[in-house]
């Protein structure tokens, strides 16, 4: 077993450490010197990869182009794609980056792609949402995230798409998000969150799947039963911060509740941190 991790930030580094601890060969990508320094400190093997790759689609379609780009990443059996879409920075090239990675993986030795997407793909929807929910593609962010997933359908091997809820974990206590904001909306909306450790465990579980082909999409979300107001006020109290205030509830406060039933049943996975309200309250 060998794994390439494209985008080795906070989550990717936790995954790399867990895989290396299990004697699984890992190669991580980096773009900035700061990330490289962190990866060296953690003793995570890494090579530089800047996306999108500055070659046209025609040249990427040849084996010669693969050899001239970054062959080591695509000679591993599993490719974990964990790059952020950077939509808040105005980047619109996320689908192109995924298309390029898929083409290079197809030309290399990659057999299995695990793509880390976001439950933000359900933005604009209300009530309970599942993997089969009709997406609001009129929203630019949703359309970009959906286009990235669509690009993965061109891969001939196995693909697993993980739509991750809001990430929490070491150095990411939700109470810290409250320090620079005083008034919040959607008091009664459900929180959709998942702990870093559970995401790492689920990826490790997917590495054991025997099927060589197929395309699956899974929501990755804890069963935390709390409203935004309950959750963030508990998180603030745990850290000794001022109690966050919420706007008066309206009929539009329902928001969306992401359902994770497919993963729980299909992979028979039990979450380590299924109650993130209790976790947040511990500080």
For each residue, the residues with C-beta under 8 A, 3 or more apart:
1: 24 25 77 78 207
2: 24 25 26 27 75 76 77 78
3: 19 24 25 26 27 76 77 78 79 80 207
4: 26 27 28 29 72 73 74 76 78 79 80 110
5: 8 12 15 16 26 27 28 29 80 82
6: 29 49 51 73 79 80 81 82 83 101
7: 12 29 81 82 83 84
8: 5 12 13 16 28 29 30 35 39 44 46 82
9: 12 13 35 82 84
10: 13 14 167 171 172 196
11: 14 15 82 116 167 196 199 200
12: 5 7 8 9 15 16 28 80 82
13: 8 9 10 16 17 28 38 39 42 44
14: 10 11 17 18 169 170 196 197 200
15: 5 11 12 18 19 80 82 199 200 203
16: 5 8 12 13 19 20 26 28 39 42 44
17: 13 14 20 21 42 44
18: 14 15 21 22 200 204
19: 3 15 16 22 24 26 204
20: 16 17 23 24 26 43 44
21: 17 18
22: 18 19 204
23: 20
24: 1 2 3 19 20 207
25: 1 2 3 76
26: 2 3 4 5 16 19 20 44 45
27: 2 3 4 5 45 46 47 72 73 76
28: 4 5 8 12 13 16 39 44 45 46 47
29: 4 5 6 7 8 46 47 48 49 70 73
30: 8 35 36 39 46 47 48 49
31: 35 48 49 50
32: 35 36
33: 36 37
34: 37 38
35: 8 9 30 31 32 38 39
36: 30 32 33 39 40 46 48
37: 33 34 40 41
38: 13 34 35 41 42
39: 8 13 16 28 30 35 36 42 44 46
40: 36 37 43 44 46
41: 37 38
42: 13 16 17 38 39
43: 20 40
44: 8 13 16 17 20 26 28 39 40
45: 26 27 28
46: 8 27 28 29 30 36 39 40
47: 27 28 29 30 70 72 73
48: 29 30 31 36
49: 6 29 30 31 70 73
50: 31 53 54
51: 6 83 97 100 101
52: 93 96 97 100
53: 50 60 69 100 104
54: 50
55: 59 60 65 69
56: 59 60
57: 60 61 99 103
58: 61 62
59: 55 56 62 65
60: 53 55 56 57 65 66 69 100 103 104
61: 57 58 65 103
62: 58 59 65 66
63: 66 67 107
64: 67 68
65: 55 59 60 61 62 68 69
66: 60 62 63 69 71 74 104 107 108
67: 63 64 71
68: 64 65
69: 53 55 60 65 66 104
70: 29 47 49 73 74 104
71: 66 67 74 75 108
72: 4 27 47 75 76
73: 4 6 27 29 47 49 70 76 79 104 108
74: 4 66 70 71 79 104 105 107 108 109 110
75: 2 71 72 108 109
76: 2 3 4 25 27 72 73 79 109 110
77: 1 2 3 109 110 111 112
78: 1 2 3 4 110 111 112 113 114 207
79: 3 4 6 73 74 76 101 105 110 112 113 114
80: 3 4 5 6 12 15 113 114 116 203
81: 6 7 98 101 113 114 115 116
82: 5 6 7 8 9 11 12 15 116
83: 6 7 51 94 97
84: 7 9
85: 91 94 118 144 145 148
86: 89 90 91 94
87: 90 91 92 94 141 144
88:
89: 86
90: 86 87
91: 85 86 87 94
92: 87 144
93: 52 96 97
94: 83 85 86 87 91 97 98 144 145 147 148
95: 98 99 144 147 148 150 151
96: 52 93 99 100
97: 51 52 83 93 94 100 101 148
98: 81 94 95 101 102 115 148 151 152
99: 57 95 96 102 103 151 154
100: 51 52 53 60 96 97 103 104
101: 6 51 79 81 97 98 104 105 113
102: 98 99 105 106 113 151 152 154 155
103: 57 60 61 99 100 106 107 154
104: 53 60 66 69 70 73 74 100 101 107 108
105: 74 79 101 102 108 110 113 155 157
106: 102 103 110 154 155 156
107: 63 66 74 103 104
108: 66 71 73 74 75 104 105
109: 74 75 76 77
110: 4 74 76 77 78 79 105 106 113 157
111: 77 78 157 158 212
112: 77 78 79 157 158 159 160 206 207 209
113: 78 79 80 81 101 102 105 110 152 155 157 158 159 160
114: 78 79 80 81 159 160 162 203 206
115: 81 98 148 149 152 159 160 161 162
116: 11 80 81 82 162 164 199
117: 121 145 148 149 161 162 163 164
118: 85 121 145 163 164
119: 122 129 163 164 165 166 192 219 221 258
120: 123 141 142 145
121: 117 118 135 142 145 146 149 163
122: 119 125 129 133 135 142 163 256 258
123: 120 136 139 141 142
124: 136 138 139 142
125: 122 129 133 135 136 256
126: 254 255 256
127: 254 256 257
128: 256 257 259
129: 119 122 125 133 256 257 258 259
130: 133 219 259 261 262
131: 163 217 218 219 262
132:
133: 122 125 129 130
134:
135: 121 122 125 142 146
136: 123 124 125 139 142
137: 142 143 146
138: 124 142 143
139: 123 124 136 142 143
140: 143 144
141: 87 120 123 144 145
142: 120 121 122 123 124 135 136 137 138 139 145 146
143: 137 138 139 140 146 147
144: 85 87 92 94 95 140 141 147 148
145: 85 94 117 118 120 121 141 142 148 149
146: 121 135 137 142 143 149 150
147: 94 95 143 144 150 151
148: 85 94 95 97 98 115 117 144 145 151 152
149: 115 117 121 145 146 152 153 161 217
150: 95 146 147 153
151: 95 98 99 102 147 148 154
152: 98 102 113 115 148 149 155 159 161 215
153: 149 150 159 215
154: 99 102 103 106 151
155: 102 105 106 113 152 159
156: 106 213
157: 105 110 111 112 113 212 213
158: 111 112 113 209 211 212 213 214 215
159: 112 113 114 115 152 153 155 214 215 216
160: 112 113 114 115 206 209 216 217 218
161: 115 117 149 152 215 216 217 218
162: 114 115 116 117 199 202 203 218 220
163: 117 118 119 121 122 131 217 218 219 220 258
164: 116 117 118 119 167 194 199 220 221
165: 119 192 193 194 219 220 221 222 258
166: 119 191 192 193 194
167: 10 11 164 172 193 194 195 196 199
168: 172 173 174 193 194 195 196 276 279 280
169: 14 172 195 196 197
170: 14 196
171: 10
172: 10 167 168 169 176 196
173: 168 176 235 238 239 280 283
174: 168 177 178 193 231 232 235 280
175: 178 232 235 236 238 239 241 280 283
176: 172 173 179 239
177: 174 181 232
178: 174 175 181 232 235 236 241 244
179: 176 241
180:
181: 177 178 184 244
182: 244 245
183: 244 245 246 247
184: 181 187 228 229 232 244 245 246 247
185: 246 247 253
186: 189 228 246 252 253 255
187: 184 227 228 229 246 247 248 249 253
188: 227 228 229 249 253 254 255
189: 186 227 228 253 254 255 256
190: 226 227 228 255 256 257
191: 166 224 226 227 228 231 276
192: 119 165 166 221 256 257 258
193: 165 166 167 168 174 221 222 224 231 276
194: 164 165 166 167 168 198 199 220 221 222 271 273 276
195: 167 168 169 198 199 222 271 272 273 276 279
196: 10 11 14 167 168 169 170 172 199 200
197: 14 169 200 201 272 273
198: 194 195 201 202 220 222 271 272 273
199: 11 15 116 162 164 167 194 195 196 202 203 220
200: 11 14 15 18 196 197 203 204
201: 197 198 204 205 269 272
202: 162 198 199 205 206 218 220 263 267 269
203: 15 80 114 162 199 200 206 207
204: 18 19 22 200 201 207 208
205: 201 202 208 209 267 269
206: 112 114 160 202 203 209 267
207: 1 3 24 78 112 203 204
208: 204 205
209: 112 158 160 205 206
210:
211: 158 214
212: 111 157 158
213: 156 157 158
214: 158 159 211
215: 152 153 158 159 161
216: 159 160 161 266
217: 131 149 160 161 163
218: 131 160 161 162 163 202 260 262 263 266 267
219: 119 130 131 163 165 258 259 260 262 263
220: 162 163 164 165 194 198 199 202 260 263
221: 119 164 165 192 193 194 258 259 260
222: 165 193 194 195 198 260 271 273 274 275 276
223: 260 271 274 275
224: 191 193 231 274 275 276 277
225: 275 277
226: 190 191 230 231 234 277
227: 187 188 189 190 191 230 231
228: 184 186 187 188 189 190 191 231 232 246 255
229: 184 187 188 232 233 246
230: 226 227 233 234 277
231: 174 191 193 224 226 227 228 234 235 276 277 280
232: 174 175 177 178 184 228 229 235 236 244
233: 229 230 236 237 243 244
234: 226 230 231 237 238 277 280 281
235: 173 174 175 178 231 232 238 239 280 281
236: 175 178 232 233 239 241 242 243 244
237: 233 234 240 241 243 281
238: 173 175 234 235 280 281 282 283
239: 173 175 176 235 236 283
240: 237
241: 175 178 179 236 237 244
242: 236
243: 233 236 237
244: 178 181 182 183 184 232 233 236 241
245: 182 183 184
246: 183 184 185 186 187 228 229 249
247: 183 184 185 187 250
248: 187
249: 187 188 246 253
250: 247 253
251:
252: 186
253: 185 186 187 188 189 249 250
254: 126 127 188 189
255: 126 186 188 189 190 228
256: 122 125 126 127 128 129 189 190 192
257: 127 128 129 190 192
258: 119 122 129 163 165 192 219 221
259: 128 129 130 219 221 262
260: 218 219 220 221 222 223 263 264
261: 130 264 265
262: 130 131 218 219 259 265 266
263: 202 218 219 220 260 266 267 269
264: 260 261 267 268 269 270
265: 261 262 268
266: 216 218 262 263
267: 202 205 206 218 263 264
268: 264 265
269: 201 202 205 263 264
270: 264 274
271: 194 195 198 222 223 274
272: 195 197 198 201
273: 194 195 197 198 222 276 279
274: 222 223 224 270 271
275: 222 223 224 225 278 279
276: 168 191 193 194 195 222 224 231 273 279 280
277: 224 225 226 230 231 234 280 281
278: 275 281 282
279: 168 195 273 275 276 282
280: 168 173 174 175 231 234 235 238 276 277 283
281: 234 235 237 238 277 278
282: 238 278 279
283: 173 175 238 239 280
